[in-house]
């Protein structure tokens, strides 16, 4: 007789696996958990014998169960607001005028440097609570608003503290090569040297799960990015890149060359870059929030990505400057309406392929041996999660096999 910690019956389950059905769906399904892992998922008729007197049984009453959502690209730890810049732009100010008024990324850097650990933690926890309430069970948090060792460390320490005390699992990414700080004005190579010196210090403190760069014409060149990636590789750290958002300088091909986890944004990605990503197994992370907020017109090469079978993840890119949008459900809708993904592609993008973009093999699908991170939704079909925005259909959230209070 099987031993389970809990069982969900009378469910429709979107496993997001390749079982030959849309969404990997199973009707009249049962899901059982043991020791924080999925111990059984399948049709009720195939459920092995178990002790029904001692095992908690949840009746899903026909609700849909999906893997916990994964937000695989956020800048969630920061201080300050840039709503004033938003207003300035709408009143006609250009980038140079905003920068001259103290705006842009440097304003966020200044506010984040001044903020204490406690202040950053409270701000970040509030944002993380919002994502939790949407069914998000794993999130990536990037640094990059410090641009010096002390503040980059502070951001990553806050991310680590969130990991310890919050139900959501946190992956920490070092994005020291995000922008050029004022103290290194006109010395990008010097700053890249400083970033490379930060990495071993932060890794020794176990504050880094991956390394990111902003490889772009207004960011850092492919040569400078290569230097960061080389040091990261020597340290055994996986890499990823903000690439081809505003132009095509070959950042996606570069990250693929290093076997990178993902290339993110990629609006200007060409076929050669797509082919390189396909060969390397590098995930394309689509960020429709930034596309929307910046009113961009260059769409990511969705058809090329489909043709080369490059996995497409979807994330919020939550940040104060270009995507101040703390809503993964909104990204699902935008991925479909703006980028023309199908609902199945969009949901794969926040589950299975989002996990792949973080190098995580133990979550993102509902299969035996996977983490028991899943959510129950009061919907009639999975596409409703992409179709309707603003109505939270989440009814129950399970992390590590335990029900969590997502109404924080």
DOLUMMI-100841 format. One line per 10 residues: number of its first residue (from 1); their letters; for each residue x, y, z of C-alpha. Coordinates in nm, 3 decimals. Each point is the difference from the previous one (the first is absolute). Layout:
<lobas>
NUM) a) X,Y,Z | ...
</lobas>
This chain:
<lobas>
1) xxxxxxxxxx) 0.000,0.000,0.000 | 0.139,0.339,-0.107 | 0.074,0.270,0.258 | -0.094,0.356,-0.098 | 0.001,0.326,0.194 | -0.301,0.137,-0.190 | -0.209,-0.071,-0.308 | -0.201,0.219,-0.238 | -0.288,-0.175,-0.177 | -0.264,0.094,-0.259
11) xxxxxxxxxx) 0.241,0.233,-0.178 | 0.089,0.094,-0.353 | 0.378,0.022,-0.011 | 0.217,0.193,-0.247 | 0.330,-0.181,0.055 | 0.181,0.211,-0.267 | 0.178,-0.318,-0.109 | 0.013,-0.159,-0.345 | -0.268,-0.262,0.052 | -0.167,0.057,-0.335
21) xxxxxxxxxx) -0.281,0.218,0.136 | -0.029,0.382,-0.006 | 0.163,0.138,0.314 | 0.093,-0.359,0.087 | -0.351,-0.022,0.142 | -0.154,-0.290,0.192 | -0.373,-0.015,0.070 | -0.158,-0.163,0.307 | 0.346,0.027,0.150 | 0.163,-0.051,0.338
31) xxxxxxxxxx) 0.318,0.155,0.138 | 0.173,-0.132,0.312 | 0.297,0.141,0.191 | 0.256,-0.149,0.234 | 0.290,0.177,0.174 | -0.046,0.316,-0.206 | 0.009,-0.182,-0.335 | -0.262,-0.125,-0.241 | -0.047,-0.372,0.069 | -0.281,-0.071,-0.245
41) xxxxxxxxxx) -0.173,0.186,-0.282 | -0.242,-0.171,-0.233 | -0.353,-0.123,-0.049 | -0.203,-0.092,0.306 | -0.036,-0.354,-0.131 | 0.379,-0.044,0.018 | 0.044,0.126,0.356 | 0.165,-0.270,0.214 | -0.153,-0.110,0.327 | 0.063,0.234,0.297
51) xxxxxxxxxx) -0.124,0.051,0.353 | -0.303,0.225,-0.050 | -0.057,0.031,0.375 | 0.333,0.168,0.076 | 0.068,0.186,-0.328 | -0.144,0.353,-0.045 | -0.211,0.007,-0.315 | -0.086,0.323,-0.184 | -0.292,-0.004,-0.241 | 0.092,0.229,-0.290
61) xxxxxxxxxx) -0.362,-0.012,-0.123 | 0.105,0.014,-0.363 | 0.243,0.289,0.043 | 0.318,0.015,-0.206 | 0.337,-0.064,0.161 | 0.312,0.149,-0.163 | 0.365,0.017,0.099 | 0.092,0.298,0.217 | 0.087,0.299,-0.217 | 0.366,0.100,-0.034
71) xxxxxxxxxx) 0.098,0.364,-0.059 | 0.344,-0.054,-0.151 | 0.107,0.364,-0.053 | -0.054,0.271,0.263 | 0.191,0.292,0.155 | -0.214,-0.024,0.311 | 0.237,0.148,0.261 | 0.031,0.376,-0.043 | -0.095,0.326,0.166 | -0.157,0.315,-0.135
81) xxxxxxxxxx) -0.255,0.070,-0.273 | 0.031,0.134,-0.353 | -0.360,0.105,-0.043 | 0.125,0.358,-0.040 | 0.196,-0.108,-0.310 | -0.311,-0.169,-0.135 | -0.184,0.328,0.036 | 0.290,0.200,-0.148 | 0.008,-0.222,-0.309 | -0.374,0.041,-0.052
91) xxxxxxxxxx) 0.046,0.375,0.029 | 0.258,-0.005,-0.278 | 0.339,-0.037,0.175 | 0.261,-0.209,-0.182 | 0.260,-0.239,0.143 | 0.269,0.270,0.028 | -0.231,0.238,0.186 | -0.102,-0.273,0.243 | 0.362,-0.096,0.060 | 0.096,0.364,0.054
101) xxxxxxxxxx) -0.273,0.022,0.265 | 0.158,-0.291,0.186 | -0.222,-0.269,-0.147 | 0.065,-0.333,-0.165 | 0.160,-0.305,0.156 | 0.235,0.218,0.203 | -0.295,0.131,0.202 | -0.090,-0.357,0.097 | 0.365,-0.073,0.079 | 0.017,0.306,0.225
111) xxxxxxxxxx) -0.320,-0.094,0.185 | 0.107,-0.363,0.038 | 0.344,0.094,0.131 | -0.162,0.219,0.265 | -0.258,-0.258,0.107 | 0.073,-0.230,0.293 | -0.025,-0.378,-0.010 | -0.324,0.025,0.195 | -0.154,0.257,-0.235 | 0.089,-0.203,-0.308
121) xxxxxxxxxx) -0.131,-0.316,0.162 | -0.340,0.154,0.081 | -0.038,0.143,-0.351 | 0.103,-0.326,-0.166 | -0.216,-0.214,0.227 | -0.307,0.202,-0.093 | 0.071,-0.061,-0.370 | 0.067,-0.367,0.061 | -0.329,-0.032,0.189 | -0.182,0.133,-0.306
131) xxxxxxxxxx) 0.164,-0.261,-0.222 | -0.080,-0.273,0.253 | -0.368,0.099,-0.011 | 0.007,-0.064,-0.376 | 0.125,-0.358,0.036 | 0.373,0.073,-0.037 | 0.207,-0.256,0.193 | 0.350,0.077,-0.136 | 0.153,0.334,-0.093 | 0.334,0.119,-0.127
141) xxxxxxxxxx) 0.135,0.319,0.159 | 0.279,0.191,-0.173 | 0.236,0.249,0.157 | 0.118,0.291,-0.214 | -0.126,0.305,0.186 | 0.310,0.031,0.214 | 0.286,0.008,-0.252 | 0.250,-0.020,0.284 | 0.098,-0.298,0.210 | -0.166,0.115,0.323
151) xxxxxxxxxx) -0.342,0.065,-0.156 | 0.003,-0.298,-0.236 | 0.075,-0.212,0.307 | -0.281,0.170,0.192 | -0.253,-0.075,-0.277 | 0.104,-0.365,-0.021 | -0.007,-0.033,0.379 | -0.359,0.129,0.000 | -0.086,-0.255,-0.270 | 0.157,-0.272,0.214
161) xxxxxxxxxx) -0.200,0.111,0.304 | -0.320,-0.013,-0.205 | 0.091,-0.355,-0.100 | 0.037,-0.096,0.366 | -0.320,0.154,0.136 | -0.247,0.008,-0.290 | -0.194,-0.291,-0.154 | 0.115,0.092,-0.352 | 0.328,-0.159,-0.112 | 0.260,0.260,-0.108
171) xxxxxxxxxx) 0.277,-0.030,-0.258 | 0.267,0.272,0.028 | 0.165,0.147,-0.310 | 0.297,0.239,0.008 | -0.055,0.283,-0.251 | 0.290,0.224,0.089 | 0.044,0.071,-0.374 | -0.336,0.177,-0.018 | 0.110,0.358,-0.061 | 0.301,0.226,0.041
181) xxxxxxxxxx) 0.007,0.170,0.343 | 0.090,0.368,0.029 | 0.334,-0.076,0.162 | 0.107,-0.190,-0.314 | -0.126,0.256,-0.252 | 0.178,-0.052,-0.334 | 0.181,-0.307,0.135 | -0.216,-0.299,-0.086 | 0.299,-0.233,-0.020 | 0.107,0.105,0.347
191) xxxxxxxxxx) -0.346,-0.069,0.134 | -0.011,-0.343,-0.162 | 0.329,-0.076,0.178 | -0.168,0.102,0.325 | -0.300,-0.225,-0.075 | 0.232,-0.293,-0.062 | 0.163,0.066,0.338 | -0.339,0.007,0.173 | -0.104,-0.345,-0.124 | 0.235,-0.223,0.201
201) xxxxxxxxxx) -0.072,0.199,0.317 | -0.375,-0.039,-0.040 | 0.026,-0.362,-0.104 | 0.209,-0.080,0.307 | -0.289,0.136,0.207 | -0.239,-0.229,-0.192 | -0.198,0.296,-0.131 | 0.001,-0.086,-0.373 | -0.187,-0.269,-0.192 | 0.068,0.150,-0.346
211) xxxxxxxxxx) 0.163,0.299,-0.170 | -0.171,0.242,-0.241 | 0.121,0.287,-0.219 | -0.172,0.280,-0.190 | 0.159,-0.064,-0.340 | -0.127,0.291,-0.204 | 0.113,0.312,-0.182 | -0.094,0.215,0.299 | 0.129,-0.267,0.240 | 0.314,-0.210,-0.042
221) xxxxxxxxxx) 0.165,-0.132,-0.314 | 0.030,-0.366,-0.092 | 0.372,0.018,0.086 | -0.074,0.138,0.346 | -0.281,-0.253,0.048 | 0.234,-0.281,-0.107 | 0.240,0.102,0.275 | -0.277,-0.024,0.261 | -0.115,-0.336,-0.136 | 0.353,-0.136,0.001
231) xxxxxxxxxx) 0.048,0.081,0.368 | -0.345,-0.140,0.081 | 0.083,-0.322,-0.182 | 0.328,-0.032,0.189 | -0.202,0.027,0.321 | -0.246,-0.264,-0.119 | -0.289,0.245,-0.026 | -0.259,-0.024,-0.282 | -0.052,0.311,-0.212 | -0.282,0.185,-0.171
241) xxxxxxxxxx) -0.040,0.335,-0.176 | -0.227,0.293,-0.063 | 0.051,-0.006,-0.376 | -0.132,0.139,-0.328 | -0.258,0.221,0.170 | 0.085,0.321,-0.184 | 0.245,-0.117,-0.268 | 0.181,-0.312,-0.117 | 0.361,-0.017,0.115 | 0.015,-0.378,0.039
251) xxxxxxxxxx) -0.067,-0.037,0.371 | -0.229,-0.301,-0.042 | 0.256,-0.187,-0.210 | 0.263,0.086,0.260 | -0.200,-0.136,0.291 | -0.073,-0.312,-0.207 | 0.372,-0.041,-0.060 | 0.042,-0.031,0.376 | -0.288,-0.249,0.025 | -0.203,0.268,0.174
261) xxxxxxxxxx) -0.334,-0.050,0.169 | -0.188,0.273,-0.185 | 0.004,0.304,-0.223 | -0.264,0.251,0.113 | -0.198,0.269,-0.188 | 0.135,-0.098,-0.349 | -0.225,0.227,-0.208 | 0.281,0.053,-0.255 | 0.125,-0.360,-0.003 | 0.083,-0.135,-0.347
271) xxxxxxxxxx) -0.005,-0.351,-0.143 | 0.370,-0.061,0.068 | -0.058,0.082,0.366 | -0.307,-0.222,0.015 | 0.195,-0.288,-0.155 | 0.280,0.044,0.253 | -0.248,-0.003,0.287 | -0.169,-0.312,-0.137 | 0.330,-0.184,-0.023 | 0.102,0.102,0.353
281) xxxxxxxxxx) -0.338,-0.066,0.162 | -0.024,0.364,0.107 | -0.351,0.117,0.093 | -0.156,0.312,-0.151 | -0.156,0.207,0.280 | -0.272,0.228,-0.133 | -0.077,0.316,0.197 | -0.322,0.150,-0.134 | -0.027,0.245,0.290 | 0.308,0.194,-0.109
291) xxxxxxxxxx) -0.114,-0.016,-0.364 | -0.335,0.148,0.104 | 0.129,0.259,0.245 | 0.266,0.133,-0.240 | -0.250,-0.005,-0.288 | 0.239,-0.201,-0.212 | -0.092,-0.106,-0.353 | 0.260,-0.270,-0.078 | -0.150,-0.337,0.090 | 0.214,-0.295,0.110
301) xxxxxxxxxx) 0.049,-0.254,-0.283 | -0.269,-0.238,0.127 | -0.030,-0.198,-0.326 | 0.377,-0.054,-0.015 | 0.004,-0.117,0.359 | -0.282,-0.242,-0.078 | 0.172,-0.128,-0.313 | 0.325,-0.068,0.186 | -0.190,-0.135,0.301 | 0.162,0.240,0.243
311) xxxxxxxxxx) -0.190,-0.014,0.332 | -0.176,0.329,0.074 | -0.039,0.114,0.361 | -0.211,0.298,0.111 | 0.080,0.228,0.297 | -0.096,0.335,0.152 | 0.340,0.176,-0.016 | -0.132,0.180,0.310 | 0.213,0.315,0.036 | -0.062,0.369,0.072
321) xxxxxxxxxx) 0.110,0.141,-0.334 | -0.122,-0.207,-0.294 | -0.249,-0.256,0.139 | -0.150,0.111,0.334 | -0.254,-0.281,-0.034 | -0.031,-0.247,0.284 | -0.236,-0.242,-0.173 | 0.086,-0.327,-0.167 | -0.366,-0.055,-0.106 | 0.021,0.330,-0.189
331) xxxxxxxxxx) 0.313,-0.129,-0.174 | -0.191,-0.312,-0.106 | -0.263,0.218,-0.163 | 0.258,0.230,-0.160 | 0.204,-0.293,-0.130 | -0.311,-0.114,-0.186 | -0.138,0.337,-0.112 | 0.325,0.181,-0.079 | 0.233,-0.285,-0.098 | -0.270,-0.237,-0.136
341) xxxxxxxxxx) 0.101,-0.297,0.213 | -0.267,-0.263,0.040 | -0.134,-0.045,0.355 | 0.182,-0.333,0.020 | 0.329,0.163,-0.101 | -0.053,0.279,0.252 | -0.075,-0.241,0.286 | 0.300,-0.214,-0.093 | 0.193,0.326,0.019 | -0.081,0.055,0.368
351) xxxxxxxxxx) 0.036,-0.364,0.103 | 0.214,-0.257,-0.182 | 0.211,0.238,-0.209 | 0.034,0.259,0.277 | 0.154,-0.274,0.214 | 0.235,-0.086,-0.287 | 0.101,0.368,-0.025 | 0.117,-0.020,0.362 | 0.172,-0.335,-0.041 | -0.252,-0.167,0.232
361) xxxxxxxxxx) -0.095,-0.357,-0.088 | -0.210,-0.078,0.308 | -0.301,0.220,-0.073 | -0.212,0.152,-0.277 | -0.194,-0.319,-0.079 | -0.225,-0.233,0.197 | 0.172,-0.338,-0.008 | 0.112,-0.257,0.254 | 0.314,0.117,0.177 | -0.053,0.370,-0.073
371) xxxxxxxxxx) -0.042,0.257,0.277 | -0.358,0.010,0.123 | -0.047,0.364,-0.101 | -0.341,0.042,-0.160 | -0.316,0.208,-0.002 | -0.372,-0.072,-0.027 | -0.204,0.239,-0.215 | -0.375,0.043,-0.031 | 0.002,-0.008,-0.380 | -0.155,-0.212,-0.274
381) xxxxxxxxxx) 0.308,-0.013,-0.221 | 0.366,0.108,0.034 | -0.035,0.268,-0.270 | -0.210,0.204,0.245 | 0.322,0.084,0.188 | 0.119,0.187,-0.309 | -0.337,0.124,-0.122 | -0.127,0.195,0.299 | 0.207,0.243,0.203 | -0.090,0.163,0.331
391) xxxxxxxxxx) -0.205,-0.285,0.146 | 0.204,-0.232,0.218 | -0.124,-0.355,-0.051 | 0.253,-0.149,0.244 | -0.177,-0.217,0.259 | 0.284,-0.189,0.171 | 0.379,0.022,-0.013 | 0.237,-0.282,0.097 | 0.375,0.043,0.047 | 0.220,-0.293,0.097
401) xxxxxxxx) -0.314,-0.208,0.049 | -0.148,0.240,0.258 | -0.290,0.239,-0.040 | 0.116,0.361,0.038 | -0.194,0.314,0.081 | 0.035,0.208,-0.316 | -0.230,0.277,0.123 | 0.277,0.195,0.174
</lobas>
